[in-house]
Amino acid sequence: MSVLTRPQMIIRLDHLIQNYQVLKKIAPKAIAAAVVKNDAYGLGAEAVARALYQNGCRHFFVAHGAEGKKVRSVVPEAAIFVLQGMGEDSVADFQEARLTPVISSRAELDFWHQNKVEGVRPIINVETGLNRLGFRPDDLKQLTALEKKEFSFILSHLACGDDTHHFMNARQLSAFEAARALLPGVPATLSASDGVFLGKDFHFDMVRLGAALYGLNTAPYREDKMKAVLYLSAPVLQIVDVPAGQYVGYSATYQTRRPIKLAIVSIGYGDGLARSLQGRGKIFFNGQEAPMIGRISMDNIMCDVSALSDLKEGDMVDLLNDTYGADEMGQDAGTIGYEILNWIGKGGRAWRNVLG
């Protein structure tokens, strides 16, 4: 019998690179930038950025200056854009790591003028309908002619790019074109992963590849899916026979209606597993599926494995695989695949095996 106690993650960088190449082919005339914010969605920003850099990627997006500083050593000649901009808490990071701010307001632009990084031209973020960060039309009209020439790109972000028929896509495209007219000659970037699938009108000069790189299918209407990048398994610590009428897990929320074979698996919300998977989550073994039952605890889940005749103590069961990925787990957990990747990737206790 094998005796293991920790969940195990496999991160397939070769699959990530294949996803990158597929997305590049869909938008062949645009620069393919990689979004590695939040530790590359929890999967390890340095390893991910290094692999992408070795395969030709020279443009990266992060959220904060500290993230950009972290990846600079593995992408020495790349441009690193910081979506949240520059502040007093990040000036040193920008200067040391030669980072490029995405500027979203007049105050940020004034701060940049006081703390410029030599040789760096910022990006300007414009609001086109998401109503998040960005210059509004009246703000753009107040820029001086000299200020308009400062920027290396004009950027905006789609609110509903995952829905090819949503009215917001055309509305935001029109608003973005109007903003571009106020900054003539400045290269443009509108689309993240989902916008890539909307067609060449949305590609402009650069696309920002994030979720789709990591195996999330941000455009579910497409038949060709992204390859999974994160795989997750965990060891079975114990298998016991439980009679009918017994309660399983905290708060006695589950009662057995018949005798069952119960497996206690070494993974829980302490490893990033969503507690909302109670009664909806599942495990896989040799292509067979078994349900999680009872409350998910910090370190363990309990599963009804009565139908898995070959399962033994010490065996590893899958929680994320090629057929049940972060998107599917997200649906079962009542959230999205983005959160699943971040929660699990940042769980911290799982053994990591980075391949490719």
N, C-alpha and C positions, 0 to 999 in steps of 0.2 A: 504493500500500500504506500502510495506517495503521501507525504505529509507536508502540505503547504498551508499557509495561513493568510496570505495577502492576495487581494485582487491583482490582476495583471492587465496592463494596457499594452497594446501593440500599436505603434504609430507608423503607418506606411508612407514614408516620404516618397517612395517611388510612385505610389498612387497620386499623391499630391502633385507631383511633377506632371504626371499624365493629365490630370485635371487642368493644370496650367496650360499645357500645350493645346488641349481641346478648346479652351476658352480663347486662347490667342487666335486660333483658326476661325472662330466665329466672328471675331473683330480684328481682321488681319491688318487693317490700316491704322489701328490705334495702338499707342503704347500700352503694354499690359503691366500695370502696376499691381503689386501684391499688398494686401492689407494684413499686417501682422500685429495689430493692436491687441491689448489684453492677453499678452503672452501667446500670440497667434491662436486666439480663441481657446486658450488653455493648453495647447499642444506643445508649447515650447518655442518661443520666438526666435531664439538663437539658432536652434537646429533647423527650423523651417526656413528662416531667412538665408541661412548658409546654403541650403539645398537649392533654393530658388536662384540665388546669386550665381551658384555654380552652373546653373542652367540658363543663364543669360538675363535674368531679371535685374534691372538697374533702377527701379523706382519702387519705393516702399512707403506705406502709410502706417502711422501709429496714432494713438490718441494723445499721449502726453510726452513731454520732452524726456522724462526719465526712461520711457520705453525706447525712444530713439537712441539715446545714449547706450542703452543695453545692447542694441543690435548693430551699432556702428562698427564694432571690431570685426564683425563677420561679413559686412558689406562695405568695404573700405571706399569704393569709388561710386557708390550709389547715391541717389538723391533720396533723402528721408523727409517726408512731409508729416507735420504734426497737426492733427485735425482740431485739437482744442486750443491751438495757438500758443503764443509765448506769454508768460506772466513773470512776476517777480520771483516766483518759486522755481522757475525753470531757465532763467537767463544763462546761468552757468552751463547747463546741459546743452543749450543751443550753441553757445560759443565753443565749447569743448568738442562737440560731436558734429558741428557744421550742419545743423538742422534747419529745415525750411518751415516757417509757420504758415498755417492756413488762417488767414485774418478774416474775422467775421463782423467787425464793428469799427466805427471811427475811433473809439478808445483804444482798441487793439492796434490799429494802424499808427496812432500817435505813439503808443508804447514801443512799437517796432522802430519808429524813426529815432527814438532815444536809445535803442539797444540793438542796432543792426548788427548782423553777422556779415563780415566782409565777403563779397562774392556770392551772396545768397539773395535770390529774388523770391519774395513770398507769393503765395497763392491767395486770391480773393474768393471768399465764399459768398454766394448770392442766394437769397431766399426766393424760391419759386413756387411755394405752395405747401411745403411740409410744415412751415411755421415753427422751425427750430432755430438754429443759428444762421446768420447771414445778413449781408447788406440788403436793404430794401431799395426799390427804384429811386426814391427821393435821396437816399444816402449816396447812391452811385452818381447821381447828377451833381452832387456837391463836391465830388473828387476833382482835383485840379488836373490839367492836362499832363503835368509832370508825374503826378501820383498814378494816373492810369497806365503810365509806361513802366511802373515799378514791377508789375506782376508777371510771373512766369506762366500762370494758368488762371482761368476763371472756373470755379467749381460750384456745382449744386448737387442735390441728392433727391432721388425719386421717392415718393411716399408709397406708391402702389405698383412698383415695377414687377412684382410677382404675379400680377394679373394683366395679361396681355390686352384685355378688352376694357380695362378701367379708364374712365373718362379723365382721371387725373394725369395720366401719362401725356396725353395730347396737350392738356392745359399747362403742365409744367414745361413741356418742350417749347411751347410758344413763349412762356414767360422767360425761359432761359435764352432763347433767341433774342428777345427784346433786351435782356441784360447784356448780352454779347455785343449788341449794336452800340451800347454806351461805352464799350471798351474794345474798339476795333483793333483787330490784329492780335489779340491775346488768345493763345491756345486754350482749348476748352475741355472740361471733363464733367460729364453729367451722371454717368452710369456706374453703379456698383455691380455686383454679380448678376442680379436679376435683370438689370437694364441691358446687359449684353445680349440677352435673348430677344429683345424687342426689335432688333434690326438696326441697320447701318445708320439710320437717322439719329439714333441715340448714342452712337459710339464716339463721335467727335475725335479729339486728338489723343485722349487717354481714357482707358477704362480701369476701374478700381476693383480688383478681384479679391473678394474676401470669403464669404460663406461657401461659395461653390468650390473654391480651392480645397476646402476641408471636407468635402464629400456631402455637403448639404445641397438638396435639390431645391434651389430658391425659385425655380420656375417649374412648378409641378405639372404644367401642361405639356412639357417636353417629354418625348419618348426616350431619348438617350439620356441616361442619368449619369451623374458624377460617380466616380469610384469612391468607396468608403476609405477614409484615412484613419479613423480611430476604431480599434477593436477592443472589446473589454470582456474579460472572463474572470471567474472567481472559483475558489476551491470549495468543494462540499466537505464540511467538517464532520457532519454526523448525519446518519439516516436512521430514523426510528419509526416504529409502527404506532399509530395513534388511533385509539378506538373512536367509534361514533360518539358524539355528544361532548367531546372535549373542546376546550378553547385554545386558540393559538395566538400568541403575541400579546403585546401591551394592550390594556383596556378591554381585553376579551371581546374584540370586535368581530372575530371569526369563530364560528362553531362548526365542527365537523358533522356532516350529515350521515357519513358512512365511515367505516374504517379506512384510513389512508396511510400511505407511506410518506413520511415528512422528511424533507432534506433541509438542513440548516446550512446556509451558504454564507461564506465570509465576505460580505460586502454590505454596506448600509449608507445612510445619509451622511455619515462621516467621510465617505469616499465620493460624495457628490451625487449619490443616487437620490432622486426626488421622492419625498415621502408620499406625494400624491399618486405614485404608482401603486399604492395599496389597492388590491383587488383588481388591478388592471395590468400590472407588470407581468413579465414572463421571462423564463430562462429557456435555453436551448441546449440539447445534448444529442449529438449524432443525428441532427436533422429533426429531432422530436422536440415538441414544445411542452412546457409545464408552467402552470400559473404560480405567481407569488400569492401568498395568502397571509392574512393578518397584517398588523402594523409593521412598517419598515422601521427597524431600530438603527442606532448609530453604527453598529458593527455587523449586523446580520440581517438576512432576509430568510423567511421560511417559505418553502415551496411544496406544493402537492405533486410528488413525483411518482404517484401510483402507476402511471402509464409508462414510466421509463424503466423497463425491466433490467436493463444492462447497467444502470447507474450505480456506482459504488462510492463509498467514502474515499476521499482523496482525489476523485475525478474533478476536472475543471469543467464548468458549465459556462456557456456564452451568454452575455447580456447585450452586446452589440456585435453584429457580424454583417456579412454581405447582404443578407435578406432582411435583417431587422437593424436598421441604423438609427442614427440620432434623430432623424425626422420622424420615424415610426415611434420611437420611444417618447419623443416630444408630444406626439398626438395622444399616446396613452397617458402621459403625465399631465395633460391639459396645458401644455406650453409649446415652445418651438424648439427645433433642433439646435438653434444658436445657444440657448440656455443649457441644453443637455451637454454640449461640448464643453462649455465654460465650467459648468459645475463639476463634471467628471474629470476634465483635464486638470483642474486646480484642486482636486480632492487631496492630493499630497501624500496619500499613504500607499497607493498602488505601486507595484513594481512596474517600471517602464522599460519597454524594449523598442528602441527606435530602429526601424529597418529602412534600407534604401538610401 
